[in-house]
Amino acid sequence: MPSLVVHYAFVGLLAATLLGAAFDRRSLLLSILVVTFPDIDAFIGLYWQAGHRAATTNLVIPALLALLIGIDLHLREKSYIRNRWGAYGVRVSWFCVVVYAVGHVLLDLITGGANLFWPLYDQFYQLSGHLELSSQRGIVQTFVELPEPTSQNAAGSTGGSGGSTTQAMGNSSEVQMSTGVDPNPGQAEPENVDRVFPIARSGWELVILVVGTCATAARLVIGHDLPEE
């Protein structure tokens, strides 16, 4: 699973490319706080079965956040966000939804899994697979299982899924993620427990860490020279 510093680097990269004129130290700090929040379920897991990657690492929370922002901006007679912070606040508010859903939840989904719809539906999922273009089989993907082509249209088909590798892993009583805070969830903790707090556990995480950090730092340094939108 990606470390918090990988999440930070990824969100910094998103902020540097998506926030435009709204990118500054304040919006970056808010983004970091938002992407940190889902990991409080590592501490919730110490006392509750629905712990890490479930209680706060789900898509329900950012969906509710998006609903509240949408109500404020489009249904209220006077928007609190727009009146208080103007266009800057509107852009940063929507970006925070992206940070939560994409910068944390979906990144966790591809690196170990997440309980996407908790508490509405208690099931962990992990997204994995591949997408490729074959000269003989056409477009081939294994992220989502698709119906097999019939014999009548098999020739010239764009290719079947080849079997989905995205999988349901079990509910919160069956799946409990270990963390540095709770290395052995649901078990007695030994005296010599090894608490591991990862930084980068794969090559792609290291790339995101380096590129995201450099891009964020560069944007902070040269941001004042960028034209206003």
N, C-alpha and C positions, 0 to 999 in steps of 0.2 A: 504494500500500500504506500502511496506517496507521502512523504513527510510534509510537515507544515511549510518548510522553506521551499519545497517544490511548488506547493500551492501558491505561496507568495510570489515566486518567480513567474508562474504562469499567469496569475492575475495582473502582475505588473506589466507583462507583455500585452495582455488584453487591454489594460488601461492605456498604455502608450499608443495603441493602434485604434481604439474605439472611442475614447473620451474626447478627442479633439481639443478644442479650446477649454473644455472643462477639466482637462488634466492639470492637476497641481498637487502640492503636498497634502492638502486637506482631503481631496477626493481620493488620493492614493492611500492615505491613512485609513479613511473610512472603508475602502475596499479591503484592506488588510484585516480590519476588525470583522467585517462581514464574512470573509473566507475563513477566519479563525473560529467563528461561532459554532459551526457544525461539530467541531471536535470536542465540545464540552460533553458530548455523550460518552466520551471515554471515562469521565468521572461519574456520569449517571450510571454507567454499567457496574460501578462498584456496589451499588445499592439496588439496582433494578435489572430485571432480566432483559428488557428492551434497552440495550446499552449502545455500544459503539457501532456506528454506521446504521443506526435505526432511529433512535429517539429524536435526533436533530439532523441526521444525515439522510434526508429524504426530499422528495420533490413537492410534498404537501406544503411545507413552510414557504418556499419561494413562490408557490402558486398563490397562497394567501397574501403574501407581501405584494405580488403583482395585482391582486384583486383590490387591495386597499389603496394602492397607488392609482389604479385606474378609476376607482370611485372618487378619490380626491380630485383628480385632474379633469374628469369628464362628467361627473354627476353632481358634484357640489356646485353651488352657485358661485362661490369664491374658493378657489383652490388654495389650501394652506401652503403647499409646496411651492406653487408658482408665485404666490404673493410674497413669500418669505425669501426665496432664493432665485426666483426667475427661471430662465431657461437653463441656467447652470444646475439648479436643483432638480429640474425635470430629468435632464440627461443623467445625472449622477444617481438619481433614484432608480431609474430603469436599469442602469448599469449594475447596481447592487443586486438586482434580481438575477442578472446574468452571472455575476460573481458567485452567488450562492449556488445556483443550479448547475452551471457549467464549470466554474472554477473549482468547485469542491465536490458536489454530489456526483456529477458525471465522470469526473476524473477518478473518484473512488470506484465508480461502477466498473471501470475497465481494469482496475488494479485490486482485485480481491473481492469486489462485490459491495452492494449497498441495498438496504431495505427501502426501495424507492417510494412506496406508497403508504408506509406506516404513518399513522395508526389505522388508516382506512382499510388497508390490506396488508397483512403481515407475511411478507415473503421477500427473502433476499434474492437478488439477481446479480449475475456477472455477465458483462458484455465482452465477448471475444469472437474471433472469426477472421475472415479475410475477404477481400474484394479484388478481383482480377479480371483481365480481359484475355480470353483464350482464343487462339486462331481457329480452334476446332469446336470449342464448347460455347463460345460467345462470352457474355458477361457471367461470371461465376462469383457468388457470394455465399458466405456461411454464417452471416450475422442473424438472419431471420429465415426460418424454415418456410419455403414456398411449395405449393403443390407441384408434383412432378408432371412434366409435359406428357400429353397423351401420345400414342403412337402415330396419330394422324398429323400432329403438328410438331413432332419431335425433330424432323429434319428442318434445319434452318433455325432452330430454337436459339434464343439468346442465352440458354444455359440454365440448368437447375441450380438449386442451392447447394447440393452436395451434402446436405445434413447440417442443421444449425448447431453451432457451438455455444450460442448464448443460452444460459441455463438458469433455471430456478434452483436455488441452493438449499432452501428450507426456511422455516420461520424463526422467530427470535428465540424460541426455546431450543431449537436445533442448531443454530449458528450463532456463535459468540466469537467476536474478533478480539484477538490479543493485542495489547498496546503496552507501551512502556509504563503506563500508569497501572495497568492490570495485566501482567504477562500471562497469567493462568486463570482466565475467567471461569467462574463456577467451581474452582478447585481451591484447596488449601494452599496457601503460598509458602514455599520453603524458605528457610532462613537465608540461604545463599542465592536467592532468586536473581537472575540476570535481567535487568531492565534495559531494553534496547530502544533508543530513540533514533530512528533512521534519518539520514540526510539524503542519500541517493542510493537506491537499490538496483538500478539498472542503467544501461547506457543512455536510454532516451530520457530518463529522469535527470541525469547529469547534464544532458544537452539543454533541457528546459531550464534547469537551474542556472546554467551559465548564460545562455542566450537571454532569458527573461530578466535576469539581474542586470546584465549589460545594457539591454534595451531600455529598461526602466531608468537606470542611472543616466544614460545618454539623454533621454527625454527630459529628465529633471534639469540637466545641465543646459541643454539648448532650447528648452521649452519657451523661454522668454523671447527667443528670436523667431518663433513660428508665427505666421500671420494669424490674426484673429478671424474666426468664422463669422 
